[in-house]
Amino acid sequence: MLANGAELGVKKGESAEYTDLPGLQEIPEVGNTPEKVAITVLKDKVKKYDVGIGDAGELVYKFLYDNSKADCPYRTLRAMEAAGKVGSFCETDADGTKIQFDAKVSVKRTGGGVNGVIQFDVTMALQSEITIVDPA
């Protein structure tokens, strides 16, 4: 499946609906790698492990830079960053899979050069578990 068609939405105010953040150009890897926890006892002949909690790391979404409107994603996300606000997000992939999570954001505009596109990165510091909702 291609990443084409993926969207990232955010809940604004008390709304139950996600508002699309246009200009999305790149989506991150999603998932986590649980820590391996040693549970070996002295009588064991081999090491034994259990699965601990995972670390999903940071999710970084890449957007085309556009600062032309009051409600553009660049301003919306910068305002969330300045307020230290936790946002509720939903990535919707082309096949209808939804990836939902809460996160604090940090916004960083990329540099540019001749014939280079200016973008901005949104780094998500997770504040919840990631919920994956399969398409119907």
N, C-alpha and C positions, 0 to 999 in steps of 0.2 A: 504494500500500500504506500502511496506517496503521501508526503506531509501536506501537499497542496490541499487547501480547503479547511485546514485547521483554524480554529478561532480561540481567543482567550477572552473570557468575560469576567466582569467584576460586579459584585452587588453594590449598589449605591444607596445610601441611606437605609431605610427600613424595608426596602423592596425585597421581595422573595425571588425576583427575576435577575438574571445576569445581563448586564449591558456589555455588548461587544466592544472590545478595544481594537479599532481598525489599525491596519498597518503591520500586523504580525508577520515577521519574515522567517523566524526560526524558533522551534520548540526544543526543550531539553529532554534528556533521558529521564525516565521516571521509574522509580523503584528504589529498593534499598538492599544493602548487603548486611545481613545480620552478623553481629560479632559471634565468634566461636568462643564458647566458654568451657574451659577444661573442668571435667567432673571426674577425673581419674582418681581412683583410690589405690592404696598401696598394694592390694592383692591383684589388681588388674595386670594383665600381660601386655596390653596395648593401651595407648592413651584413648580416653573417651571424651566426647564433647557433647554439649547441648547447644542449642541455638539461642543466643541472647537477643537483645533489641537491635534494630537496624538503624542505620544512618542514611537518610535519603540525600544528604548533602544539600547544596544550594541548587535551586532551579533557576536557570537563567534564560529568560525569553528575550529575543532580539526583535526590535521594531524599526521600521522606517521612521526617521526623525521628521516630525511635523509639529510645529508650534504655532499654527495659524489660527486656532480657535480656542476659546475658553474651556471647552469640554474635550479637547484633544487628549489622547492617551498620555502624551508627554507631560502635560500640565496636571491631569488627573492623578497620575502616579507620583509625580513630584509632590503634590499636595498631601497625598497619603504618607509619603516619606517624611515630610516636614512635621506632620502631626504625630508621627510615630504610631499611626493607626494600623491595626490588624485588619486586613481585607479578606473577603471570601471570594475565591476565584474558581473558575471552571474552564478547563481546556476541553473543547469539543473537537474531536478528530473527524476526518472525512467519513469514516464508517459509522459515526454516531456514538463512539465510545466517549464517555465523559470522565474527566479526571478532576476531582474537586478537592480543594484544600484551603486552609486559612494561612496567611503569611503576612509578615512585615516586608516592605519593599525598600530597595535602594535603587536609584536611577543614575545611570552614567551615560552621558552622550559620548559617542565614539568620535575619533578624529576623521579627517578626510584629506583628499588630495585631488589632483587633476583626474577628472572622470570618476572620482570616488564618491560613493553614496554615503551620506551621513546617517548613522543609525543611533539608537540608544538601547542599552541593555537594562533589563529589569531583573535584579537579583532578588529571589524570593527566599526569605528566612522562614522556614516552616514553623507554624504555631499549632498545627494539628496533624493528625494522620492524613495520609492521602487515601481518598475513597475513589475506587474505580467503578463506574456504572456501565455495565455492558449494554450494547444496543439491543433494542427489542427484537 
